Amino acid sequence: MSDVTKDLVQRLVDATDGRCDGAGLRGRVAFGVGSSPVTMEFVDGRVVGPSDAAPQAVISITRKQFDAWASGALSLTVAYMQGDVKPEGSIGALLAALEVLDSAEVSAAVS
């Protein structure tokens, strides 16, 4: 895992620490730009850290989409609903990730 990826994961963990808004949603989701996403564990509205286990879902986005998401200009949930982001795998894991990745806490941490 690159230092940039480690930094992003740590910012997500820190931003969601103590948050509990996920209504029991959980899953391991590989998220990132292009072909080298990082797998993260999502539990009850939090990112609890990176995971070496196989992901249950994959959200792969372009650099342009990542930059728009990081700046707050793109909601991954809306992009998914519009067909602009095409994740693969478990819908439960996907929903757990989208709920966290589009949260105000995460938006503030990555912008």
C-alpha positions as a Python dict, from the first residue, in 0.01 Angstrom:
ca = {
    (1, 'M'): (0, 0, 0),
    (2, 'S'): (146, 336, -100),
    (3, 'D'): (195, 617, 152),
    (4, 'V'): (-81, 818, -21),
    (5, 'T'): (-322, 525, 16),
    (6, 'K'): (-221, 470, 379),
    (7, 'D'): (-282, 839, 446),
    (8, 'L'): (-626, 827, 285),
    (9, 'V'): (-730, 518, 480),
    (10, 'Q'): (-605, 671, 806),
    (11, 'R'): (-797, 994, 737),
    (12, 'L'): (-1113, 790, 674),
    (13, 'V'): (-1061, 589, 993),
    (14, 'D'): (-1001, 906, 1196),
    (15, 'A'): (-1295, 1091, 1040),
    (16, 'T'): (-1541, 813, 1115),
    (17, 'D'): (-1413, 711, 1458),
    (18, 'G'): (-1705, 708, 1701),
    (19, 'R'): (-1962, 741, 1420),
    (20, 'C'): (-2248, 489, 1432),
    (21, 'D'): (-2494, 571, 1154),
    (22, 'G'): (-2477, 260, 941),
    (23, 'A'): (-2786, 77, 1067),
    (24, 'G'): (-2592, -249, 1089),
    (25, 'L'): (-2435, -220, 744),
    (26, 'R'): (-2093, -378, 709),
    (27, 'G'): (-1861, -514, 448),
    (28, 'R'): (-1515, -525, 294),
    (29, 'V'): (-1494, -303, -10),
    (30, 'A'): (-1203, -234, -241),
    (31, 'F'): (-1215, 137, -324),
    (32, 'G'): (-983, 343, -536),
    (33, 'V'): (-867, 477, -865),
    (34, 'G'): (-815, 237, -1152),
    (35, 'S'): (-677, -110, -1103),
    (36, 'S'): (-518, -77, -758),
    (37, 'P'): (-794, -7, -505),
    (38, 'V'): (-741, -64, -134),
    (39, 'T'): (-973, -296, 56),
    (40, 'M'): (-1127, -134, 362),
    (41, 'E'): (-1355, -271, 632),
    (42, 'F'): (-1678, -74, 679),
    (43, 'V'): (-1877, -137, 998),
    (44, 'D'): (-2181, 55, 1127),
    (45, 'G'): (-2098, 381, 950),
    (46, 'R'): (-1723, 370, 1012),
    (47, 'V'): (-1407, 275, 832),
    (48, 'V'): (-1230, 49, 1079),
    (49, 'G'): (-916, 12, 869),
    (50, 'P'): (-760, -157, 572),
    (51, 'S'): (-816, -529, 523),
    (52, 'D'): (-605, -803, 370),
    (53, 'A'): (-915, -1020, 326),
    (54, 'A'): (-1083, -1052, -13),
    (55, 'P'): (-1328, -769, -83),
    (56, 'Q'): (-1700, -839, -103),
    (57, 'A'): (-1745, -548, -345),
    (58, 'V'): (-1525, -325, -561),
    (59, 'I'): (-1575, 44, -636),
    (60, 'S'): (-1325, 150, -900),
    (61, 'I'): (-1338, 509, -1019),
    (62, 'T'): (-1141, 728, -1257),
    (63, 'R'): (-894, 989, -1137),
    (64, 'K'): (-1135, 1261, -1250),
    (65, 'Q'): (-1416, 1103, -1044),
    (66, 'F'): (-1185, 1063, -743),
    (67, 'D'): (-1083, 1429, -758),
    (68, 'A'): (-1449, 1537, -790),
    (69, 'W'): (-1545, 1314, -494),
    (70, 'A'): (-1255, 1442, -284),
    (71, 'S'): (-1354, 1802, -356),
    (72, 'G'): (-1717, 1734, -263),
    (73, 'A'): (-1842, 1788, -617),
    (74, 'L'): (-1936, 1420, -671),
    (75, 'S'): (-2159, 1197, -464),
    (76, 'L'): (-2060, 836, -524),
    (77, 'T'): (-2415, 730, -443),
    (78, 'V'): (-2560, 959, -710),
    (79, 'A'): (-2292, 851, -959),
    (80, 'Y'): (-2384, 487, -887),
    (81, 'M'): (-2757, 555, -932),
    (82, 'Q'): (-2689, 736, -1261),
    (83, 'G'): (-2469, 452, -1387),
    (84, 'D'): (-2150, 660, -1392),
    (85, 'V'): (-1985, 436, -1130),
    (86, 'K'): (-2026, 64, -1184),
    (87, 'P'): (-1930, -127, -870),
    (88, 'E'): (-1919, -505, -858),
    (89, 'G'): (-2006, -752, -584),
    (90, 'S'): (-2225, -756, -276),
    (91, 'I'): (-2493, -486, -263),
    (92, 'G'): (-2485, -491, 119),
    (93, 'A'): (-2111, -421, 128),
    (94, 'L'): (-2155, -156, -141),
    (95, 'L'): (-2428, 22, 57),
    (96, 'A'): (-2211, 14, 370),
    (97, 'A'): (-1927, 181, 180),
    (98, 'L'): (-2139, 441, 1),
    (99, 'E'): (-2308, 544, 325),
    (100, 'V'): (-1966, 617, 476),
    (101, 'L'): (-1785, 753, 170),
    (102, 'D'): (-2057, 1013, 105),
    (103, 'S'): (-2084, 1121, 471),
    (104, 'A'): (-2011, 1475, 588),
    (105, 'E'): (-1728, 1345, 809),
    (106, 'V'): (-1549, 1181, 518),
    (107, 'S'): (-1610, 1478, 289),
    (108, 'A'): (-1445, 1710, 542),
    (109, 'A'): (-1152, 1470, 588),
    (110, 'V'): (-1065, 1432, 219),
    (111, 'S'): (-1130, 1781, 87),
}
